[in-house]
């Protein structure tokens, strides 16, 4: 029995840091998301400016020396007349006792105390641990504890969440709280965090006070301030009115899909009349659009880099739809048919004509986006993050670090497609309904986007709420107040000047920029058609303004290589914290303009440009040199990571100002040679028919893939251990699941909305 008692006392040492209490300002328990310089990622930092205690200064001492002394001192609370001390605390003189524990800067709010019920239940739990009670030992055993590899970055001690939640004490249950401290690595924004299993009667503030007081004991010995800066104790999330709305909307959509599919089955297999042959899009042998003059078909080339073409009968800005497929109710039902929509999706025929290389570029760019986010979003989940940092020294890893250029590829393709489509119609004398030009774009993007926002801010929270790493998602969601800014595509400016971590679905900044470019595009297109030199002048003016604004912004905020988005000066300004270079249209429009110029060039030359071998060789050499120098040009800064020197002012401003424009020039060459019949094996690969179905899922994949990545990460019970093979597996899994979810979203919302567009806007299209 004595051995068992000693064993429980030993285990109690692990729990002891959470057995006393201290006051703490509530501002230190407020957390917010902050975004990585690559773009955005879920990381944490205190709302108030707290100084991170670096690992070498404190954590090592705390782990090797401090914890032992701390626990030994805390163990005295459990000796002597425990019941007497407990009765004193519960009786109300805790404030007096607490003042004895507070020293110096820790005494921020002496009047804040732990609630009586939390105090009573916690002390009961501690006594039951000493007595060897099973539930109490389960709570002790489930606590997060130091593991191996701390010097490699293992600063996340999650504990065992299910074991803690299953503990049942006298009048309370176990709850696992995530506690984050100010100790860690400031360069990586990485903080020591651990799981603390305490009674569910304790609030987040109670837990913060308990941990603060426990860590307070180390102050005198280590001469450093280590304290909690974030606490999250997930409570059961109740269904609110907005959650019910999401369920109702989802149910209506599901019902419509089921009914549409059943109706389609009836039309296909049971109706032997000629009506079956008139059902829209029923032919299993799609027409070859490339063999039909452009003026005689509905050109279905989409005008957003993320969007691919729909192979049959999509009506664009004012062209008359093809013959009706029956009554309006039938058309509406078929619009929701899973059979018809899947057939369209899987068709390998496209109407992109000479721009079929766009399909491959679109899909590969989407995979590049997911690859970059797989690494960026998972950095905070690693138990060997310092080993991961060693990847920065690899030459090959520069392609992942610079994955943000994939977004510029989408901007380029978007500008190319809108110019190519519209200029071809203007050249052929077609009448363009400019009202429908905008209505179609809004209708094409917004229903899917709005539905994704609805699910993200409602049901998605229920799916990840109790996740081990879901602290950020349990904070205030910007979508609650600012979802409407996404719907009208101003979220890159409002709220908070477009701050990525304070806007709804931060990755939606791309859609806001693209919509703003699209709104401007008729200005350039009409001028190019009627007064081409004025049009070129206007585009050149905007391009010059973009490059100049990038350079001025980089200079004003003191941005220096290798950090291409990180302000070093004027960091106190709200604008500096709002990604002044990353998500503003006037700093990102250059690739869009390059794409428009290329689209115009292809149309006026009817895609017929003969290039000799020498010109092809020189063009490919220049394009490849530009692309490689942009993606891999910063390797010299990273090969001896951590970075020992920053780029000088001139080279930093030039690189930051011009690289996105340069990247679009390299892309323009690739599409130019492919579209004019000079692409050779490159065109063969990028025009591979397999890309067409995948390309049609790109828009939905872009919208859902961060949610998929977050779900995988936030619901894991333990940290990830980085190896190349683990992340290859992680990446492939995320790509497959993202496209699977994108398929569901496309078939239930995106494709039906396209079908409904033909029905609802028919009277305006005649």
C-alpha positions in Angstrom: 0.0 0.0 0.0 2.9 2.4 0.8 4.3 1.8 -2.6 1.0 2.6 -4.3 0.7 5.7 -2.2 4.2 6.8 -3.2 3.3 6.1 -6.8 0.2 8.3 -6.6 2.2 11.0 -4.9 4.8 10.8 -7.7 2.0 11.1 -10.3 0.6 14.0 -8.3 3.7 15.9 -9.0 2.6 16.2 -12.6 -0.7 17.6 -11.6 0.6 19.9 -8.9 1.2 22.9 -11.1 -2.6 23.2 -11.5 -3.6 22.9 -7.8 -3.2 26.5 -6.7 -4.6 29.8 -8.0 -3.6 33.3 -8.9 -5.2 36.3 -10.5 -4.7 37.2 -14.2 -6.0 39.9 -16.4 -8.6 38.7 -18.8 -6.8 40.4 -21.6 -4.1 37.7 -21.3 -6.7 35.0 -22.1 -7.8 36.5 -25.3 -6.5 34.9 -28.5 -6.5 35.8 -32.1 -5.4 34.2 -35.3 -2.3 35.5 -37.1 -1.2 34.6 -40.5 2.1 33.3 -41.9 4.0 35.4 -44.4 3.3 32.7 -47.0 -0.3 33.8 -47.0 -2.3 32.7 -44.0 -2.3 29.9 -41.5 -3.8 29.3 -38.1 -1.4 30.3 -35.5 -1.7 32.1 -32.2 -0.4 35.2 -30.5 -1.6 37.2 -27.5 -3.9 40.1 -28.3 -1.7 42.4 -26.1 1.9 42.6 -27.1 3.6 40.0 -24.9 7.3 39.2 -25.2 8.0 35.6 -25.9 10.4 33.9 -23.5 12.8 32.2 -25.8 13.5 28.5 -25.3 17.2 28.9 -24.5 16.4 31.5 -21.9 13.8 29.7 -19.9 12.2 26.6 -21.2 15.3 24.4 -20.8 15.8 25.6 -17.3 12.1 25.1 -16.5 12.1 21.6 -17.8 15.5 20.5 -16.3 15.4 22.4 -13.0 12.3 24.5 -12.5 9.6 21.9 -12.8 11.2 19.7 -10.2 11.6 22.6 -7.7 8.1 23.8 -8.6 6.5 20.5 -8.0 8.4 19.9 -4.8 7.2 23.2 -3.5 3.6 22.6 -4.6 3.6 19.2 -2.9 3.5 20.9 0.4 0.0 21.9 -0.3 -0.9 18.2 -0.1 0.7 17.6 3.3 -0.5 18.3 6.8 -4.0 19.1 7.5 -5.3 19.0 3.9 -8.9 19.1 4.9 -8.3 22.1 7.1 -6.6 24.0 4.3 -9.3 23.0 1.9 -11.9 24.3 4.3 -10.0 27.6 4.6 -9.9 28.1 0.9 -13.6 27.3 0.4 -14.6 29.4 3.5 -13.5 32.5 1.7 -10.1 33.6 2.8 -8.6 32.5 -0.4 -7.9 36.1 -1.4 -5.7 36.5 1.7 -3.9 33.2 0.9 -3.5 34.2 -2.7 -1.8 37.4 -1.8 1.0 35.4 -0.3 1.7 33.6 -3.5 1.7 36.7 -5.7 5.0 38.5 -6.3 5.9 41.5 -8.4 4.4 41.7 -11.8 2.2 38.6 -11.3 -0.1 40.6 -9.1 -2.1 42.2 -11.9 -5.5 41.9 -10.4 -5.5 40.7 -6.8 -9.3 40.8 -6.7 -9.8 38.1 -9.3 -10.3 34.7 -7.7 -11.1 31.2 -8.8 -14.8 30.4 -8.5 -15.7 28.5 -5.3 -17.2 25.5 -7.1 -14.1 25.1 -9.3 -11.8 25.4 -6.2 -13.8 22.9 -4.3 -13.9 20.3 -7.1 -10.3 20.7 -7.9 -9.2 20.2 -4.3 -11.6 17.2 -4.1 -9.9 15.8 -7.2 -6.4 16.2 -5.7 -7.5 14.5 -2.5 -9.0 11.6 -4.5 -5.7 11.3 -6.4 -3.9 10.8 -3.1 -6.5 8.3 -2.1 -6.1 6.4 -5.3 -9.6 6.9 -6.7 -9.8 5.7 -10.3 -11.5 8.7 -11.9 -9.0 11.1 -10.3 -6.1 9.0 -11.5 -7.6 9.0 -15.0 -7.7 12.8 -14.9 -4.1 12.9 -13.8 -3.0 10.4 -16.3 -4.7 12.3 -19.2 -2.8 15.5 -18.5 -0.3 16.7 -21.1 3.2 15.9 -20.1 6.7 16.6 -21.5 7.8 14.1 -24.1 11.0 13.5 -25.9 12.4 15.8 -28.5 11.8 19.1 -26.7 14.9 20.6 -28.2 13.5 19.6 -31.6 10.4 21.7 -31.0 8.1 19.3 -29.1 6.3 22.0 -27.2 2.8 20.8 -27.7 1.8 18.3 -25.0 -1.8 17.5 -25.9 -2.7 14.9 -23.2 -5.4 12.4 -23.8 -8.6 14.2 -24.4 -11.0 11.2 -24.6 -9.6 9.7 -21.3 -10.2 13.1 -19.6 -13.7 13.5 -20.9 -14.7 10.0 -19.7 -13.6 10.7 -16.1 -16.6 11.0 -13.7 -16.0 12.6 -10.3 -18.4 13.3 -7.4 -20.6 16.0 -8.9 -18.3 16.9 -11.8 -16.7 15.4 -15.0 -13.3 15.9 -16.5 -12.7 18.5 -19.1 -9.5 19.0 -21.1 -8.3 22.5 -21.3 -5.6 23.7 -23.7 -3.2 26.0 -22.1 -0.7 28.1 -24.1 2.2 29.9 -22.4 4.4 32.8 -23.4 7.5 30.5 -23.6 8.6 29.3 -27.0 10.2 30.4 -30.2 9.3 33.9 -31.2 10.7 33.6 -34.7 8.3 30.7 -35.4 5.5 32.2 -33.3 5.5 28.8 -31.5 4.5 28.6 -27.9 4.7 25.9 -25.2 1.2 24.5 -24.8 -0.2 21.6 -22.8 -3.5 19.9 -21.9 -4.8 20.2 -18.4 -7.6 17.9 -17.3 -9.6 19.7 -14.6 -13.2 19.6 -13.4 -15.8 20.9 -15.8 -17.0 23.3 -13.2 -13.8 25.4 -13.9 -14.2 28.2 -16.4 -11.4 29.2 -18.8 -10.6 32.1 -16.5 -10.4 29.7 -13.5 -8.0 27.5 -15.4 -5.9 30.5 -16.4 -5.6 31.6 -12.7 -4.7 28.1 -11.6 -1.9 27.7 -14.2 -0.7 31.3 -13.6 -0.2 30.6 -9.9 1.5 27.3 -10.5 4.0 28.9 -12.9 4.4 31.8 -10.5 6.6 29.7 -8.3 9.3 29.5 -11.0 9.7 33.3 -11.1 12.0 33.6 -8.1 14.3 30.8 -9.3 14.4 31.4 -13.0 14.1 35.2 -13.1 11.7 35.0 -16.1 8.0 35.5 -16.4 6.3 32.4 -17.8 2.5 32.5 -17.7 -0.5 31.4 -19.7 -1.5 33.6 -22.6 -4.2 31.4 -24.0 -6.7 29.0 -22.4 -9.5 27.1 -24.1 -11.9 24.7 -22.4 -14.4 23.5 -25.0 -17.9 23.2 -23.8 -20.7 21.4 -25.6 -21.7 23.6 -28.5 -25.5 24.1 -28.6 -27.3 24.5 -31.9 -28.2 28.1 -32.6 -30.7 29.5 -35.0 -28.1 29.9 -37.7 -27.3 26.2 -37.3 -30.9 25.3 -37.9 -31.0 27.5 -41.0 -27.9 25.7 -42.3 -29.6 22.3 -41.7 -32.8 23.4 -43.4 -31.0 24.8 -46.4 -28.8 21.7 -46.7 -31.9 19.5 -46.4 -33.7 21.4 -49.1 -30.8 21.1 -51.5 -30.4 17.4 -50.7 -34.1 16.9 -51.4 -33.9 18.7 -54.7 -31.0 16.6 -55.8 -32.8 13.4 -54.9 -36.0 14.5 -56.7 -34.0 15.7 -59.7 -32.1 12.5 -59.9 -35.2 10.3 -59.6 -36.9 12.4 -62.3 -33.9 12.0 -64.5 -34.0 8.2 -64.1 -37.7 8.2 -65.1 -36.9 10.3 -68.2 -34.0 8.1 -69.2 -35.2 4.6 -68.6 -39.0 4.7 -68.4 -40.0 7.2 -71.0 -39.9 5.7 -74.5 -41.3 8.8 -76.1 -39.3 11.3 -78.1 -39.2 13.5 -75.0 -36.3 11.5 -73.7 -34.1 12.7 -76.6 -34.9 16.3 -75.9 -33.6 16.4 -72.3 -30.9 19.0 -72.1 -27.4 17.6 -72.3 -28.6 14.0 -72.8 -26.3 13.1 -75.7 -23.5 10.7 -74.8 -21.5 12.0 -77.8 -20.9 15.7 -77.1 -20.4 18.0 -80.1 -16.9 18.8 -81.1 -16.7 22.5 -80.5 -13.3 22.8 -82.1 -14.8 21.8 -85.4 -17.6 24.4 -85.3 -17.1 28.1 -86.1 -16.9 30.2 -82.9 -19.8 32.3 -84.0 -22.2 29.4 -84.2 -21.8 28.0 -80.7 -22.3 29.2 -77.2 -18.6 29.8 -76.2 -18.4 28.3 -72.7 -14.9 29.4 -71.8 -15.2 30.7 -68.2 -13.6 33.9 -67.3 -12.1 33.1 -63.9 -8.9 31.3 -63.5 -10.4 29.0 -60.9 -13.4 28.2 -63.1 -13.3 25.6 -65.9 -15.7 25.4 -68.8 -18.9 23.5 -68.7 -19.1 21.4 -71.9 -22.6 21.9 -72.9 -25.0 24.8 -73.5 -23.9 27.3 -71.0 -25.4 30.7 -71.8 -23.1 33.7 -71.5 -23.9 37.4 -71.5 -26.8 37.6 -73.8 -26.6 34.8 -76.3 -29.9 32.9 -76.9 -30.0 29.6 -75.2 -30.5 26.5 -77.3 -33.9 25.0 -77.6 -35.8 24.2 -74.4 -35.8 20.7 -73.0 -39.4 20.7 -72.1 -41.5 22.4 -69.4 -39.9 24.8 -66.9 -40.6 22.3 -64.0 -38.8 19.6 -65.9 -35.8 21.9 -66.6 -35.6 22.8 -63.0 -35.7 19.2 -61.9 -33.1 18.1 -64.4 -30.9 21.0 -63.2 -30.5 19.1 -59.9 -30.0 15.7 -61.5 -26.9 14.0 -60.1 -26.8 11.8 -63.3 -26.9 14.7 -65.8 -24.5 16.9 -63.8 -22.0 14.1 -63.2 -22.1 13.2 -67.0 -21.3 16.9 -67.8 -18.5 17.0 -65.2 -16.8 13.8 -66.4 -17.0 14.7 -70.0 -13.5 15.1 -71.5 -14.7 17.4 -74.3 -14.2 21.1 -73.8 -15.0 24.3 -75.8 -11.7 26.0 -75.0 -10.5 25.5 -78.6 -6.9 26.6 -78.8 -6.8 27.3 -75.1 -7.0 23.7 -73.9 -3.6 24.0 -72.2 -5.4 26.1 -69.7 -7.0 23.0 -68.2 -3.7 21.4 -67.2 -2.3 24.7 -65.9 -5.4 25.2 -63.8 -5.3 21.8 -62.1 -1.6 21.8 -61.5 -1.9 25.3 -60.0 -4.7 24.1 -57.7 -2.5 21.2 -56.6 0.3 23.7 -55.9 -2.0 25.8 -53.7 -3.0 22.7 -51.7 0.7 21.7 -51.4 1.7 25.0 -49.9 -1.3 25.1 -47.5 -0.5 21.5 -46.4 2.8 22.7 -45.1 1.8 26.1 -43.8 -1.4 25.1 -42.0 0.3 22.1 -40.4 3.4 23.7 -39.0 1.8 24.4 -35.7 0.8 20.7 -35.3 4.4 19.3 -35.4 6.3 17.8 -32.5 9.6 18.4 -34.3 9.0 21.8 -35.8 12.7 22.6 -35.6 13.5 19.7 -37.8 10.9 21.0 -40.2 12.6 24.4 -40.3 15.6 22.6 -41.6 13.6 22.1 -44.8 14.1 25.8 -45.6 17.7 25.0 -46.4 16.7 22.7 -49.2 16.8 24.1 -52.7 13.8 22.0 -53.7 11.7 23.4 -50.8 11.7 26.9 -52.4 9.0 25.6 -54.7 6.7 25.0 -51.7 7.7 28.2 -49.9 6.8 30.2 -53.0 3.5 28.5 -53.6 1.7 31.9 -53.5 2.7 32.4 -57.1 0.0 29.8 -57.9 -2.5 32.5 -57.1 -0.9 34.8 -59.7 -1.4 31.9 -62.2 -5.1 32.1 -61.5 -5.2 35.8 -61.9 -3.3 35.4 -65.2 -5.7 32.8 -66.5 -8.7 34.8 -65.5 -7.5 37.9 -67.4 -6.6 35.7 -70.4 -10.0 34.0 -70.6 -12.1 37.1 -70.1 -10.2 39.0 -72.8 -10.1 36.0 -75.2 -13.8 35.4 -74.9 -15.1 38.9 -75.1 -12.7 40.1 -77.8 -13.5 37.2 -80.0 -17.2 38.1 -79.7 -16.6 41.8 -80.4 -14.4 40.9 -83.4 -17.2 38.7 -84.8 -19.8 41.5 -84.3 -21.7 39.7 -81.5 -23.9 41.8 -79.3 -22.8 41.6 -75.6 -25.3 42.2 -72.9 -23.1 43.9 -70.3 -25.7 43.5 -67.6 -25.6 39.8 -68.1 -21.9 39.9 -68.2 -21.9 40.9 -64.5 -25.0 38.9 -63.5 -23.5 35.7 -64.9 -20.3 36.2 -63.0 -22.1 36.9 -59.7 -24.5 34.0 -60.2 -21.6 31.7 -61.2 -19.5 32.4 -58.1 -21.8 33.5 -55.3 -24.3 30.6 -54.5 -21.4 28.1 -54.0 -19.4 30.7 -52.0 -22.4 31.7 -49.8 -23.3 28.1 -49.1 -19.7 27.3 -48.1 -19.7 30.3 -45.8 -23.0 29.1 -44.2 -21.6 25.7 -43.5 -18.2 27.0 -42.4 -19.7 29.3 -39.8 -22.4 26.9 -38.5 -22.2 23.1 -38.9 -18.4 23.0 -39.5 -17.9 24.3 -36.0 -19.8 21.4 -34.5 -17.7 18.9 -36.4 -14.4 20.3 -35.1 -15.5 22.0 -31.8 -14.0 19.5 -29.4 -10.8 18.9 -31.5 -7.5 18.9 -29.7 -6.2 21.8 -31.7 -9.4 23.7 -32.3 -8.7 26.6 -30.0 -8.7 29.1 -32.8 -12.1 27.9 -34.0 -13.6 28.3 -30.6 -12.9 32.0 -30.6 -15.2 34.7 -32.2 -15.7 33.9 -35.8 -15.5 36.9 -38.2 -18.1 35.3 -40.3 -20.7 36.0 -37.7 -20.4 39.7 -38.3 -18.7 40.1 -41.7 -20.0 37.3 -43.9 -21.7 39.9 -46.1 -18.4 41.5 -47.1 -17.5 38.2 -48.8 -20.8 38.1 -50.6 -20.3 41.5 -52.1 -16.5 40.9 -52.6 -15.0 43.7 -50.5 -13.5 41.5 -47.8 -9.9 42.4 -49.0 -10.7 45.9 -47.7 -13.2 45.4 -44.9 -13.2 44.6 -42.0 -10.0 45.9 -40.5 -8.5 47.0 -43.8 -8.8 43.5 -45.2 -6.7 41.9 -42.4 -6.6 38.2 -43.3 -7.0 37.0 -39.8 -10.0 39.2 -39.1 -12.1 38.5 -42.2 -14.5 35.6 -42.9 -12.8 32.7 -44.6 -9.4 34.4 -45.1 -8.7 32.6 -48.4 -11.7 34.4 -49.9 -9.4 37.4 -50.5 -8.6 35.9 -54.0 -12.3 36.0 -55.0 -12.7 39.6 -53.9 -9.7 40.6 -56.0 -10.8 38.7 -59.1 -14.3 40.1 -58.9 -12.8 43.6 -58.7 -10.6 42.9 -61.7 -13.6 41.5 -63.6 -15.7 44.7 -62.9 -12.9 46.8 -64.4 -12.3 44.5 -67.4 -14.9 46.0 -69.8 -13.2 49.4 -69.5 -10.0 47.9 -71.1 -11.9 45.6 -73.5 -14.1 48.2 -75.0 -11.2 50.6 -75.4 -9.1 47.9 -77.0 -11.9 47.2 -79.5 -12.8 50.7 -80.4 -9.6 52.7 -79.7 -6.8 50.1 -79.3 -4.0 52.6 -78.5 -6.0 54.2 -75.8 -6.9 50.8 -74.5 -3.2 49.8 -74.4 -2.4 53.0 -72.8 -5.0 52.5 -70.1 -3.7 49.0 -69.4 -0.1 50.2 -69.3 -1.1 52.9 -66.8 -2.7 50.4 -64.5 0.3 48.0 -64.8 2.7 50.8 -64.0 0.6 51.8 -61.1 0.6 48.2 -59.8 4.4 47.9 -60.0 4.9 51.3 -58.5 2.5 50.7 -55.6 4.3 47.5 -54.8 7.7 49.2 -54.7 6.4 52.2 -52.7 4.7 49.9 -50.2 7.8 47.7 -49.8 10.0 50.8 -49.3 7.6 52.5 -46.8 7.2 49.4 -44.6 10.9 48.5 -44.9 10.3 45.1 -46.4 13.5 43.2 -47.1 14.3 39.9 -48.7 13.7 37.1 -48.0 10.5 38.3 -46.4 8.4 39.5 -49.3 5.3 40.3 -47.4 6.6 41.2 -43.9 6.7 44.8 -42.8 9.7 45.9 -40.7 8.8 49.5 -40.4 5.6 51.2 -39.2 4.4 47.9 -37.8 2.1 49.7 -35.4 -0.1 50.9 -38.2 -3.3 48.9 -38.8 -2.6 48.9 -42.5 0.7 47.1 -41.9 -1.2 44.3 -40.2 -3.6 43.9 -43.1 -1.3 42.4 -45.7 -0.6 45.6 -47.6 1.0 43.8 -50.5 -0.7 40.4 -50.4 -4.4 40.9 -50.9 -4.9 44.4 -52.3 -6.1 44.7 -55.9 -3.7 47.5 -56.8 -0.8 45.3 -55.9 -2.0 42.1 -57.6 -3.6 43.2 -60.9 -0.4 42.9 -63.0 -0.8 39.2 -63.8 -4.5 39.8 -64.7 -3.4 42.6 -67.2 -0.8 40.4 -68.7 -3.4 37.7 -69.3 -5.7 40.2 -70.9 -3.0 41.3 -73.2 -2.3 37.8 -74.2 -6.0 37.1 -74.9 -6.2 40.2 -77.1 -3.0 39.2 -79.0 -4.3 35.7 -79.7 -7.7 37.0 -80.9 -6.3 39.6 -83.3 -3.9 37.0 -84.7 -6.6 34.2 -84.8 -4.2 32.0 -82.9 -1.9 31.8 -85.9 1.6 32.8 -85.2 4.6 31.0 -86.8 7.7 30.8 -84.7 11.0 29.6 -86.0 13.2 27.2 -84.0 15.5 30.0 -82.8 12.7 32.2 -81.6 11.2 29.2 -79.8 14.5 28.4 -78.2 15.1 32.0 -77.1 11.6 32.3 -75.8 11.7 29.1 -73.8 15.1 30.0 -72.3 13.9 33.4 -71.2 10.6 32.1 -69.8 12.3 29.3 -67.9 15.0 31.6 -66.6 12.4 34.1 -65.3 10.3 31.4 -63.7 13.3 29.6 -61.9 14.9 32.9 -60.8 11.6 33.9 -59.2 10.8 30.6 -57.5 14.3 29.7 -56.5 16.0 33.1 -56.5 15.9 33.5 -52.7 17.6 30.3 -51.9 20.8 32.1 -51.1 19.1 33.6 -48.0 17.8 30.3 -46.8 20.7 27.9 -47.4 22.3 28.9 -44.1 19.0 29.2 -42.2 18.3 30.9 -39.8 18.7 33.9 -42.1 21.8 35.8 -41.2 21.4 38.8 -43.5 18.6 40.7 -45.2 18.6 41.9 -48.8 19.6 45.5 -49.4 17.0 48.1 -50.1 17.3 48.2 -53.9 17.3 44.5 -54.6 14.4 44.0 -52.2 12.2 46.7 -53.7 12.9 45.5 -57.3 12.2 41.8 -56.4 9.1 42.5 -54.4 7.8 45.0 -57.0 8.3 43.0 -60.2 8.3 39.2 -59.5 4.6 38.6 -59.8 4.6 40.5 -63.1 7.6 38.5 -64.2 5.9 35.2 -63.3 2.9 36.1 -65.4 5.3 36.8 -68.4 6.7 33.3 -68.1 3.2 31.9 -68.0 2.2 34.0 -71.0 4.9 32.4 -73.1 3.7 28.9 -72.2 0.1 29.6 -73.2 1.1 31.6 -76.2 3.1 28.8 -77.8 0.5 26.2 -76.9 -2.4 28.3 -78.3 -0.5 29.0 -81.6 0.4 25.4 -82.2 4.1 25.8 -81.2 3.8 24.1 -77.8 4.9 20.6 -78.8 5.0 18.1 -75.9 4.2 20.9 -73.4 0.9 21.5 -75.1 0.2 17.8 -75.4 0.6 17.4 -71.7 -1.3 20.5 -70.6 -4.1 19.7 -73.0 -4.5 16.1 -71.8 -8.2 15.3 -71.7 -7.9 14.0 -68.1 -7.4 17.6 -67.0 -10.9 18.7 -68.1 -13.0 17.0 -65.5 -10.5 17.9 -62.7 -10.5 21.4 -63.9 -14.2 21.8 -63.5 -13.8 21.0 -59.8 -11.1 23.7 -59.3 -13.4 26.4 -58.0 -15.1 24.2 -55.5 -11.7 22.6 -54.5 -10.3 26.1 -53.8 -13.2 27.0 -51.6 -13.3 23.8 -49.5 -9.6 22.6 -49.3 -8.6 24.8 -46.3 -11.6 23.5 -44.4 -10.5 20.0 -45.2 -6.9 20.7 -44.1 -8.2 22.3 -40.9 -10.5 19.4 -40.2 -7.7 16.9 -40.5 -5.4 19.0 -38.3 -7.8 20.3 -35.6 -9.4 16.9 -34.9 -6.1 15.0 -34.5 -5.6 13.8 -30.9 -1.8 14.0 -31.1 0.8 16.0 -32.8 2.3 15.1 -36.2 6.0 14.0 -36.5 7.4 15.5 -39.7 9.1 13.2 -42.2 9.0 13.6 -45.9 7.0 10.4 -46.3 4.4 11.5 -43.7 3.8 14.8 -45.5 3.6 13.1 -48.9 0.9 10.9 -47.5 -0.8 13.9 -45.8 -0.7 15.8 -49.1 -2.1 13.1 -51.3 -4.9 12.4 -48.7 -5.8 16.1 -48.6 -5.9 16.4 -52.4 -8.1 13.4 -52.7 -10.5 14.4 -49.9 -10.6 18.0 -51.1 -11.6 17.0 -54.6 -14.1 14.5 -53.1 -15.8 17.3 -51.1 -15.5 19.6 -54.1 -17.4 17.0 -56.2 -20.3 17.0 -53.6 -20.4 20.8 -53.5 -20.3 21.0 -57.3 -23.0 18.5 -57.9 -25.4 19.8 -55.2 -24.9 23.6 -55.6 -22.6 24.7 -58.4 -24.0 22.6 -61.3 -27.7 23.1 -60.3 -27.2 26.9 -60.2 -25.8 26.8 -63.8 -28.9 24.9 -64.9 -31.2 27.2 -63.1 -29.5 30.2 -64.7 -30.7 29.1 -68.1 -34.3 28.8 -66.8 -34.5 31.9 -64.7 -32.8 34.3 -67.1 -34.3 33.0 -70.3 -36.7 35.9 -70.9 -33.8 38.4 -70.7 -31.6 36.3 -73.0 -34.0 36.2 -76.0 
